[in-house]
């Protein structure tokens, strides 16, 4: 730096140093914050594009989803066809009466149903009813009746079966059982 006299050299280096510091400060404060803002904008753009793609997929699959909903609704209505509804005592009596003639079974007593919340499954939109059935039958006929009843009515189950020798004697048995059946929503 022979071209610069000694008395002007120190102020020159001071000016160069101050200019360099100002440029570094501009880079870190203004330009870096702009790059950070651009990165945030790019991330937001990617998230918005992903949300847009998700919405487009939902719109594309809307018809398929509507068809699936219709199928499930139809299946549910078909499954609910044999559920108790309306006058519950009439439903219990008619259900047992329809199934009884196929078997050599005597059912003189069908108890009045009591309605309660479902105690086996939680958070289902159904209520349940419980009623007691008693009568006499041969062991084999009674077993077939219970089996066919549970197979024909998947929303009902037989519980608390009590079998005893019949008071009339012979091979017949006296039975008493509780039947728990689901009730269609909005029907009781």
Buried (B, 14 or more C-beta within 10 A) or exposed (E): EEEEEEEEEEEEEEEEEEEEEEEEEEEEEEEEEEEEEEEEEEEEEEEEEEEEEEEEEEEEEEEEEEEEEEEEEEEEEEEBEBBBBEEBBEBBBEBBEEBBEEBBBBBEEBBEBEEEEBEEEEEEEBBBBBBBBBBBBBEEBBEBBBEEBEEEBEBBBBEEEEEEEBEEEEEBBBBBBBBBBBBBEEBB
